Amino acid sequence: MADEKNPEQRFFEAVLKARQGNSSAAITLLTEAVQFGFDDFSRIENHPDLQNLRGKEGYPEIFATQKILQP
């Protein structure tokens, strides 16, 4: 049985959507991954399949939580 709130699952779904050219869905899934506890922001920034999301609406907001969590 899959964990519905697994952040890794959302991350990998986002990668798939980005590969398919669906930036909006990818950003939504990355946002959900962060909400469910995904905190490897460098992985988002450095993943080659997610590079095309930079500059898209909603992308900067994914990192808002990271700024709050930094000491």
PDB file of N, CA, C and O in Angstrom:
ATOM      1  N   MET A   1       0.838  -1.182   0.000  1.00  0.00           N
ATOM      2  CA  MET A   1       0.000   0.000   0.000  1.00  0.00           C
ATOM      3  C   MET A   1       0.893   1.259   0.000  1.00  0.00           C
ATOM      4  O   MET A   1       1.835   1.349   0.788  1.00  0.00           O
ATOM      5  N   ALA A   2       0.608   2.187  -0.846  1.00  0.00           N
ATOM      6  CA  ALA A   2       1.403   3.400  -0.968  1.00  0.00           C
ATOM      7  C   ALA A   2       0.992   4.428   0.079  1.00  0.00           C
ATOM      8  O   ALA A   2      -0.178   4.532   0.447  1.00  0.00           O
ATOM      9  N   ASP A   3       1.972   5.176   0.545  1.00  0.00           N
ATOM     10  CA  ASP A   3       1.723   6.256   1.492  1.00  0.00           C
ATOM     11  C   ASP A   3       1.298   7.489   0.696  1.00  0.00           C
ATOM     12  O   ASP A   3       2.077   8.023  -0.094  1.00  0.00           O
ATOM     13  N   GLU A   4       0.077   7.930   0.902  1.00  0.00           N
ATOM     14  CA  GLU A   4      -0.466   9.060   0.126  1.00  0.00           C
ATOM     15  C   GLU A   4       0.279  10.362   0.368  1.00  0.00           C
ATOM     16  O   GLU A   4       0.224  11.265  -0.467  1.00  0.00           O
ATOM     17  N   LYS A   5       0.970  10.476   1.483  1.00  0.00           N
ATOM     18  CA  LYS A   5       1.672  11.716   1.806  1.00  0.00           C
ATOM     19  C   LYS A   5       3.189  11.563   1.708  1.00  0.00           C
ATOM     20  O   LYS A   5       3.934  12.274   2.381  1.00  0.00           O
ATOM     21  N   ASN A   6       3.634  10.644   0.880  1.00  0.00           N
ATOM     22  CA  ASN A   6       5.055  10.415   0.684  1.00  0.00           C
ATOM     23  C   ASN A   6       5.623  11.508  -0.216  1.00  0.00           C
ATOM     24  O   ASN A   6       5.234  11.602  -1.380  1.00  0.00           O
ATOM     25  N   PRO A   7       6.537  12.339   0.297  1.00  0.00           N
ATOM     26  CA  PRO A   7       7.067  13.433  -0.510  1.00  0.00           C
ATOM     27  C   PRO A   7       7.904  12.957  -1.695  1.00  0.00           C
ATOM     28  O   PRO A   7       7.944  13.627  -2.727  1.00  0.00           O
ATOM     29  N   GLU A   8       8.570  11.816  -1.563  1.00  0.00           N
ATOM     30  CA  GLU A   8       9.375  11.286  -2.675  1.00  0.00           C
ATOM     31  C   GLU A   8       8.499  10.951  -3.873  1.00  0.00           C
ATOM     32  O   GLU A   8       8.875  11.199  -5.019  1.00  0.00           O
ATOM     33  N   GLN A   9       7.350  10.395  -3.603  1.00  0.00           N
ATOM     34  CA  GLN A   9       6.427  10.048  -4.684  1.00  0.00           C
ATOM     35  C   GLN A   9       6.031  11.306  -5.451  1.00  0.00           C
ATOM     36  O   GLN A   9       5.984  11.292  -6.681  1.00  0.00           O
ATOM     37  N   ARG A  10       5.747  12.388  -4.738  1.00  0.00           N
ATOM     38  CA  ARG A  10       5.382  13.650  -5.389  1.00  0.00           C
ATOM     39  C   ARG A  10       6.559  14.196  -6.197  1.00  0.00           C
ATOM     40  O   ARG A  10       6.384  14.699  -7.307  1.00  0.00           O
ATOM     41  N   PHE A  11       7.756  14.090  -5.625  1.00  0.00           N
ATOM     42  CA  PHE A  11       8.950  14.570  -6.323  1.00  0.00           C
ATOM     43  C   PHE A  11       9.119  13.843  -7.659  1.00  0.00           C
ATOM     44  O   PHE A  11       9.311  14.479  -8.695  1.00  0.00           O
ATOM     45  N   PHE A  12       9.046  12.509  -7.632  1.00  0.00           N
ATOM     46  CA  PHE A  12       9.235  11.742  -8.858  1.00  0.00           C
ATOM     47  C   PHE A  12       8.108  11.962  -9.859  1.00  0.00           C
ATOM     48  O   PHE A  12       8.339  11.937 -11.068  1.00  0.00           O
ATOM     49  N   GLU A  13       6.907  12.175  -9.374  1.00  0.00           N
ATOM     50  CA  GLU A  13       5.803  12.524 -10.275  1.00  0.00           C
ATOM     51  C   GLU A  13       6.070  13.871 -10.942  1.00  0.00           C
ATOM     52  O   GLU A  13       5.788  14.052 -12.126  1.00  0.00           O
ATOM     53  N   ALA A  14       6.613  14.811 -10.176  1.00  0.00           N
ATOM     54  CA  ALA A  14       6.944  16.133 -10.721  1.00  0.00           C
ATOM     55  C   ALA A  14       7.994  16.007 -11.823  1.00  0.00           C
ATOM     56  O   ALA A  14       7.897  16.665 -12.858  1.00  0.00           O
ATOM     57  N   VAL A  15       8.991  15.163 -11.597  1.00  0.00           N
ATOM     58  CA  VAL A  15      10.016  14.933 -12.624  1.00  0.00           C
ATOM     59  C   VAL A  15       9.360  14.386 -13.896  1.00  0.00           C
ATOM     60  O   VAL A  15       9.666  14.833 -15.001  1.00  0.00           O
ATOM     61  N   LEU A  16       8.476  13.434 -13.731  1.00  0.00           N
ATOM     62  CA  LEU A  16       7.779  12.858 -14.887  1.00  0.00           C
ATOM     63  C   LEU A  16       6.974  13.922 -15.636  1.00  0.00           C
ATOM     64  O   LEU A  16       7.030  13.997 -16.864  1.00  0.00           O
ATOM     65  N   LYS A  17       6.227  14.744 -14.892  1.00  0.00           N
ATOM     66  CA  LYS A  17       5.417  15.793 -15.536  1.00  0.00           C
ATOM     67  C   LYS A  17       6.311  16.799 -16.254  1.00  0.00           C
ATOM     68  O   LYS A  17       5.976  17.265 -17.343  1.00  0.00           O
ATOM     69  N   ALA A  18       7.439  17.130 -15.649  1.00  0.00           N
ATOM     70  CA  ALA A  18       8.375  18.064 -16.294  1.00  0.00           C
ATOM     71  C   ALA A  18       8.911  17.470 -17.590  1.00  0.00           C
ATOM     72  O   ALA A  18       9.028  18.169 -18.596  1.00  0.00           O
ATOM     73  N   ARG A  19       9.236  16.187 -17.564  1.00  0.00           N
ATOM     74  CA  ARG A  19       9.707  15.512 -18.786  1.00  0.00           C
ATOM     75  C   ARG A  19       8.653  15.534 -19.880  1.00  0.00           C
ATOM     76  O   ARG A  19       8.974  15.610 -21.066  1.00  0.00           O
ATOM     77  N   GLN A  20       7.399  15.466 -19.473  1.00  0.00           N
ATOM     78  CA  GLN A  20       6.292  15.473 -20.432  1.00  0.00           C
ATOM     79  C   GLN A  20       5.937  16.885 -20.892  1.00  0.00           C
ATOM     80  O   GLN A  20       5.080  17.059 -21.758  1.00  0.00           O
ATOM     81  N   GLY A  21       6.596  17.899 -20.311  1.00  0.00           N
ATOM     82  CA  GLY A  21       6.342  19.280 -20.699  1.00  0.00           C
ATOM     83  C   GLY A  21       5.186  19.929 -19.959  1.00  0.00           C
ATOM     84  O   GLY A  21       4.730  21.004 -20.348  1.00  0.00           O
ATOM     85  N   ASN A  22       4.708  19.299 -18.905  1.00  0.00           N
ATOM     86  CA  ASN A  22       3.595  19.849 -18.132  1.00  0.00           C
ATOM     87  C   ASN A  22       4.150  20.573 -16.902  1.00  0.00           C
ATOM     88  O   ASN A  22       4.133  20.042 -15.791  1.00  0.00           O
ATOM     89  N   SER A  23       4.638  21.784 -17.121  1.00  0.00           N
ATOM     90  CA  SER A  23       5.283  22.568 -16.066  1.00  0.00           C
ATOM     91  C   SER A  23       4.345  22.880 -14.911  1.00  0.00           C
ATOM     92  O   SER A  23       4.745  22.823 -13.748  1.00  0.00           O
ATOM     93  N   SER A  24       3.119  23.204 -15.226  1.00  0.00           N
ATOM     94  CA  SER A  24       2.156  23.565 -14.193  1.00  0.00           C
ATOM     95  C   SER A  24       1.932  22.400 -13.217  1.00  0.00           C
ATOM     96  O   SER A  24       1.944  22.593 -12.001  1.00  0.00           O
ATOM     97  N   ALA A  25       1.734  21.219 -13.746  1.00  0.00           N
ATOM     98  CA  ALA A  25       1.531  20.037 -12.893  1.00  0.00           C
ATOM     99  C   ALA A  25       2.796  19.723 -12.105  1.00  0.00           C
ATOM    100  O   ALA A  25       2.716  19.338 -10.938  1.00  0.00           O
ATOM    101  N   ALA A  26       3.954  19.880 -12.722  1.00  0.00           N
ATOM    102  CA  ALA A  26       5.222  19.609 -12.040  1.00  0.00           C
ATOM    103  C   ALA A  26       5.406  20.543 -10.851  1.00  0.00           C
ATOM    104  O   ALA A  26       5.819  20.102  -9.778  1.00  0.00           O
ATOM    105  N   ILE A  27       5.107  21.814 -11.025  1.00  0.00           N
ATOM    106  CA  ILE A  27       5.241  22.780  -9.936  1.00  0.00           C
ATOM    107  C   ILE A  27       4.248  22.469  -8.823  1.00  0.00           C
ATOM    108  O   ILE A  27       4.586  22.562  -7.643  1.00  0.00           O
ATOM    109  N   THR A  28       3.046  22.108  -9.187  1.00  0.00           N
ATOM    110  CA  THR A  28       2.045  21.733  -8.181  1.00  0.00           C
ATOM    111  C   THR A  28       2.525  20.530  -7.366  1.00  0.00           C
ATOM    112  O   THR A  28       2.396  20.517  -6.142  1.00  0.00           O
ATOM    113  N   LEU A  29       3.072  19.532  -8.036  1.00  0.00           N
ATOM    114  CA  LEU A  29       3.560  18.345  -7.350  1.00  0.00           C
ATOM    115  C   LEU A  29       4.767  18.643  -6.469  1.00  0.00           C
ATOM    116  O   LEU A  29       4.889  18.081  -5.380  1.00  0.00           O
ATOM    117  N   LEU A  30       5.657  19.515  -6.922  1.00  0.00           N
ATOM    118  CA  LEU A  30       6.801  19.898  -6.086  1.00  0.00           C
ATOM    119  C   LEU A  30       6.335  20.655  -4.850  1.00  0.00           C
ATOM    120  O   LEU A  30       6.877  20.470  -3.760  1.00  0.00           O
ATOM    121  N   THR A  31       5.339  21.498  -5.021  1.00  0.00           N
ATOM    122  CA  THR A  31       4.769  22.226  -3.884  1.00  0.00           C
ATOM    123  C   THR A  31       4.181  21.250  -2.876  1.00  0.00           C
ATOM    124  O   THR A  31       4.378  21.405  -1.671  1.00  0.00           O
ATOM    125  N   GLU A  32       3.461  20.248  -3.362  1.00  0.00           N
ATOM    126  CA  GLU A  32       2.895  19.233  -2.474  1.00  0.00           C
ATOM    127  C   GLU A  32       4.002  18.442  -1.782  1.00  0.00           C
ATOM    128  O   GLU A  32       3.895  18.139  -0.593  1.00  0.00           O
ATOM    129  N   ALA A  33       5.057  18.106  -2.511  1.00  0.00           N
ATOM    130  CA  ALA A  33       6.168  17.360  -1.915  1.00  0.00           C
ATOM    131  C   ALA A  33       6.756  18.136  -0.738  1.00  0.00           C
ATOM    132  O   ALA A  33       7.030  17.557   0.313  1.00  0.00           O
ATOM    133  N   VAL A  34       6.948  19.433  -0.911  1.00  0.00           N
ATOM    134  CA  VAL A  34       7.482  20.277   0.167  1.00  0.00           C
ATOM    135  C   VAL A  34       6.496  20.326   1.328  1.00  0.00           C
ATOM    136  O   VAL A  34       6.905  20.257   2.487  1.00  0.00           O
ATOM    137  N   GLN A  35       5.223  20.442   1.038  1.00  0.00           N
ATOM    138  CA  GLN A  35       4.211  20.458   2.096  1.00  0.00           C
ATOM    139  C   GLN A  35       4.204  19.157   2.889  1.00  0.00           C
ATOM    140  O   GLN A  35       3.878  19.155   4.076  1.00  0.00           O
ATOM    141  N   PHE A  36       4.566  18.047   2.237  1.00  0.00           N
ATOM    142  CA  PHE A  36       4.600  16.747   2.900  1.00  0.00           C
ATOM    143  C   PHE A  36       5.964  16.436   3.515  1.00  0.00           C
ATOM    144  O   PHE A  36       6.194  15.326   3.995  1.00  0.00           O
ATOM    145  N   GLY A  37       6.873  17.425   3.500  1.00  0.00           N
ATOM    146  CA  GLY A  37       8.140  17.254   4.203  1.00  0.00           C
ATOM    147  C   GLY A  37       9.388  17.150   3.345  1.00  0.00           C
ATOM    148  O   GLY A  37      10.480  16.980   3.887  1.00  0.00           O
ATOM    149  N   PHE A  38       9.268  17.246   2.037  1.00  0.00           N
ATOM    150  CA  PHE A  38      10.460  17.197   1.175  1.00  0.00           C
ATOM    151  C   PHE A  38      11.287  18.442   1.444  1.00  0.00           C
ATOM    152  O   PHE A  38      10.782  19.560   1.345  1.00  0.00           O
ATOM    153  N   ASP A  39      12.566  18.252   1.785  1.00  0.00           N
ATOM    154  CA  ASP A  39      13.386  19.416   2.121  1.00  0.00           C
ATOM    155  C   ASP A  39      14.749  19.414   1.426  1.00  0.00           C
ATOM    156  O   ASP A  39      15.650  20.149   1.827  1.00  0.00           O
ATOM    157  N   ASP A  40      14.902  18.597   0.393  1.00  0.00           N
ATOM    158  CA  ASP A  40      16.151  18.560  -0.366  1.00  0.00           C
ATOM    159  C   ASP A  40      16.035  19.525  -1.542  1.00  0.00           C
ATOM    160  O   ASP A  40      15.892  19.122  -2.697  1.00  0.00           O
ATOM    161  N   PHE A  41      16.102  20.814  -1.208  1.00  0.00           N
ATOM    162  CA  PHE A  41      15.870  21.850  -2.212  1.00  0.00           C
ATOM    163  C   PHE A  41      16.965  21.882  -3.278  1.00  0.00           C
ATOM    164  O   PHE A  41      16.705  22.249  -4.424  1.00  0.00           O
ATOM    165  N   SER A  42      18.177  21.503  -2.908  1.00  0.00           N
ATOM    166  CA  SER A  42      19.245  21.460  -3.907  1.00  0.00           C
ATOM    167  C   SER A  42      18.965  20.380  -4.949  1.00  0.00           C
ATOM    168  O   SER A  42      19.370  20.508  -6.104  1.00  0.00           O
ATOM    169  N   ARG A  43      18.285  19.337  -4.546  1.00  0.00           N
ATOM    170  CA  ARG A  43      17.896  18.285  -5.494  1.00  0.00           C
ATOM    171  C   ARG A  43      16.916  18.830  -6.527  1.00  0.00           C
ATOM    172  O   ARG A  43      16.993  18.485  -7.707  1.00  0.00           O
ATOM    173  N   ILE A  44      16.004  19.672  -6.085  1.00  0.00           N
ATOM    174  CA  ILE A  44      15.066  20.298  -7.021  1.00  0.00           C
ATOM    175  C   ILE A  44      15.835  21.217  -7.966  1.00  0.00           C
ATOM    176  O   ILE A  44      15.644  21.166  -9.181  1.00  0.00           O
ATOM    177  N   GLU A  45      16.692  22.044  -7.411  1.00  0.00           N
ATOM    178  CA  GLU A  45      17.433  23.012  -8.218  1.00  0.00           C
ATOM    179  C   GLU A  45      18.390  22.363  -9.210  1.00  0.00           C
ATOM    180  O   GLU A  45      18.618  22.904 -10.291  1.00  0.00           O
ATOM    181  N   ASN A  46      18.945  21.221  -8.859  1.00  0.00           N
ATOM    182  CA  ASN A  46      19.979  20.608  -9.686  1.00  0.00           C
ATOM    183  C   ASN A  46      19.508  19.453 -10.556  1.00  0.00           C
ATOM    184  O   ASN A  46      20.282  18.942 -11.366  1.00  0.00           O
ATOM    185  N   HIS A  47      18.267  19.034 -10.409  1.00  0.00           N
ATOM    186  CA  HIS A  47      17.787  17.909 -11.223  1.00  0.00           C
ATOM    187  C   HIS A  47      17.642  18.373 -12.672  1.00  0.00           C
ATOM    188  O   HIS A  47      16.949  19.353 -12.944  1.00  0.00           O
ATOM    189  N   PRO A  48      18.292  17.676 -13.597  1.00  0.00           N
ATOM    190  CA  PRO A  48      18.267  18.137 -14.997  1.00  0.00           C
ATOM    191  C   PRO A  48      16.871  18.217 -15.609  1.00  0.00           C
ATOM    192  O   PRO A  48      16.622  19.062 -16.468  1.00  0.00           O
ATOM    193  N   ASP A  49      15.970  17.357 -15.181  1.00  0.00           N
ATOM    194  CA  ASP A  49      14.622  17.384 -15.761  1.00  0.00           C
ATOM    195  C   ASP A  49      13.766  18.515 -15.206  1.00  0.00           C
ATOM    196  O   ASP A  49      12.695  18.799 -15.742  1.00  0.00           O
ATOM    197  N   LEU A  50      14.220  19.158 -14.146  1.00  0.00           N
ATOM    198  CA  LEU A  50      13.441  20.244 -13.550  1.00  0.00           C
ATOM    199  C   LEU A  50      13.979  21.623 -13.912  1.00  0.00           C
ATOM    200  O   LEU A  50      13.421  22.634 -13.486  1.00  0.00           O
ATOM    201  N   GLN A  51      15.041  21.676 -14.682  1.00  0.00           N
ATOM    202  CA  GLN A  51      15.651  22.949 -15.061  1.00  0.00           C
ATOM    203  C   GLN A  51      14.692  23.838 -15.856  1.00  0.00           C
ATOM    204  O   GLN A  51      14.755  25.064 -15.758  1.00  0.00           O
ATOM    205  N   ASN A  52      13.819  23.229 -16.630  1.00  0.00           N
ATOM    206  CA  ASN A  52      12.894  24.016 -17.456  1.00  0.00           C
ATOM    207  C   ASN A  52      11.801  24.699 -16.633  1.00  0.00           C
ATOM    208  O   ASN A  52      11.027  25.492 -17.169  1.00  0.00           O
ATOM    209  N   LEU A  53      11.736  24.395 -15.339  1.00  0.00           N
ATOM    210  CA  LEU A  53      10.714  25.020 -14.494  1.00  0.00           C
ATOM    211  C   LEU A  53      11.137  26.385 -13.975  1.00  0.00           C
ATOM    212  O   LEU A  53      10.298  27.188 -13.567  1.00  0.00           O
ATOM    213  N   ARG A  54      12.424  26.641 -13.990  1.00  0.00           N
ATOM    214  CA  ARG A  54      12.912  27.927 -13.490  1.00  0.00           C
ATOM    215  C   ARG A  54      12.271  29.067 -14.275  1.00  0.00           C
ATOM    216  O   ARG A  54      12.176  29.014 -15.501  1.00  0.00           O
ATOM    217  N   GLY A  55      11.848  30.060 -13.580  1.00  0.00           N
ATOM    218  CA  GLY A  55      11.214  31.202 -14.222  1.00  0.00           C
ATOM    219  C   GLY A  55       9.718  31.018 -14.459  1.00  0.00           C
ATOM    220  O   GLY A  55       9.039  31.960 -14.867  1.00  0.00           O
ATOM    221  N   LYS A  56       9.207  29.839 -14.212  1.00  0.00           N
ATOM    222  CA  LYS A  56       7.772  29.609 -14.382  1.00  0.00           C
ATOM    223  C   LYS A  56       7.014  30.086 -13.150  1.00  0.00           C
ATOM    224  O   LYS A  56       7.559  30.116 -12.046  1.00  0.00           O
ATOM    225  N   GLU A  57       5.786  30.450 -13.344  1.00  0.00           N
ATOM    226  CA  GLU A  57       4.936  30.911 -12.254  1.00  0.00           C
ATOM    227  C   GLU A  57       4.820  29.806 -11.200  1.00  0.00           C
ATOM    228  O   GLU A  57       4.531  28.655 -11.526  1.00  0.00           O
ATOM    229  N   GLY A  58       5.047  30.162  -9.952  1.00  0.00           N
ATOM    230  CA  GLY A  58       4.939  29.224  -8.845  1.00  0.00           C
ATOM    231  C   GLY A  58       6.253  28.590  -8.432  1.00  0.00           C
ATOM    232  O   GLY A  58       6.359  28.064  -7.324  1.00  0.00           O
ATOM    233  N   TYR A  59       7.256  28.629  -9.297  1.00  0.00           N
ATOM    234  CA  TYR A  59       8.536  27.988  -8.970  1.00  0.00           C
ATOM    235  C   TYR A  59       9.224  28.632  -7.761  1.00  0.00           C
ATOM    236  O   TYR A  59       9.655  27.908  -6.864  1.00  0.00           O
ATOM    237  N   PRO A  60       9.342  29.949  -7.705  1.00  0.00           N
ATOM    238  CA  PRO A  60      10.019  30.550  -6.538  1.00  0.00           C
ATOM    239  C   PRO A  60       9.317  30.239  -5.211  1.00  0.00           C
ATOM    240  O   PRO A  60       9.970  30.144  -4.172  1.00  0.00           O
ATOM    241  N   GLU A  61       8.021  30.086  -5.245  1.00  0.00           N
ATOM    242  CA  GLU A  61       7.269  29.829  -4.016  1.00  0.00           C
ATOM    243  C   GLU A  61       7.607  28.458  -3.414  1.00  0.00           C
ATOM    244  O   GLU A  61       7.428  28.248  -2.215  1.00  0.00           O
ATOM    245  N   ILE A  62       8.085  27.549  -4.224  1.00  0.00           N
ATOM    246  CA  ILE A  62       8.489  26.232  -3.721  1.00  0.00           C
ATOM    247  C   ILE A  62       9.579  26.399  -2.658  1.00  0.00           C
ATOM    248  O   ILE A  62       9.648  25.630  -1.700  1.00  0.00           O
ATOM    249  N   PHE A  63      10.411  27.395  -2.840  1.00  0.00           N
ATOM    250  CA  PHE A  63      11.569  27.588  -1.963  1.00  0.00           C
ATOM    251  C   PHE A  63      11.283  28.499  -0.774  1.00  0.00           C
ATOM    252  O   PHE A  63      12.176  28.744   0.037  1.00  0.00           O
ATOM    253  N   ALA A  64      10.075  28.998  -0.654  1.00  0.00           N
ATOM    254  CA  ALA A  64       9.722  29.882   0.462  1.00  0.00           C
ATOM    255  C   ALA A  64       9.909  29.179   1.795  1.00  0.00           C
ATOM    256  O   ALA A  64      10.360  29.800   2.758  1.00  0.00           O
ATOM    257  N   THR A  65       9.574  27.902   1.875  1.00  0.00           N
ATOM    258  CA  THR A  65       9.719  27.137   3.113  1.00  0.00           C
ATOM    259  C   THR A  65      11.198  27.006   3.469  1.00  0.00           C
ATOM    260  O   THR A  65      11.557  27.066   4.645  1.00  0.00           O
ATOM    261  N   GLN A  66      12.044  26.831   2.486  1.00  0.00           N
ATOM    262  CA  GLN A  66      13.476  26.684   2.736  1.00  0.00           C
ATOM    263  C   GLN A  66      14.022  27.917   3.445  1.00  0.00           C
ATOM    264  O   GLN A  66      14.823  27.796   4.372  1.00  0.00           O
ATOM    265  N   LYS A  67      13.603  29.078   3.026  1.00  0.00           N
ATOM    266  CA  LYS A  67      14.088  30.324   3.632  1.00  0.00           C
ATOM    267  C   LYS A  67      13.622  30.436   5.085  1.00  0.00           C
ATOM    268  O   LYS A  67      14.337  30.985   5.924  1.00  0.00           O
ATOM    269  N   ILE A  68      12.458  29.931   5.380  1.00  0.00           N
ATOM    270  CA  ILE A  68      11.940  29.951   6.740  1.00  0.00           C
ATOM    271  C   ILE A  68      12.728  28.986   7.619  1.00  0.00           C
ATOM    272  O   ILE A  68      12.979  29.281   8.787  1.00  0.00           O
ATOM    273  N   LEU A  69      13.123  27.830   7.069  1.00  0.00           N
ATOM    274  CA  LEU A  69      13.803  26.804   7.840  1.00  0.00           C
ATOM    275  C   LEU A  69      15.277  27.095   8.073  1.00  0.00           C
ATOM    276  O   LEU A  69      15.866  26.538   9.000  1.00  0.00           O
ATOM    277  N   GLN A  70      15.886  27.943   7.271  1.00  0.00           N
ATOM    278  CA  GLN A  70      17.308  28.230   7.439  1.00  0.00           C
ATOM    279  C   GLN A  70      17.535  28.985   8.748  1.00  0.00           C
ATOM    280  O   GLN A  70      16.747  29.851   9.128  1.00  0.00           O
ATOM    281  N   PRO A  71      18.651  28.632   9.440  1.00  0.00           N
ATOM    282  CA  PRO A  71      18.930  29.317  10.724  1.00  0.00           C
ATOM    283  C   PRO A  71      19.318  30.772  10.543  1.00  0.00           C
ATOM    284  O   PRO A  71      19.579  31.468  11.525  1.00  0.00           O
TER     285      PRO A  71
END
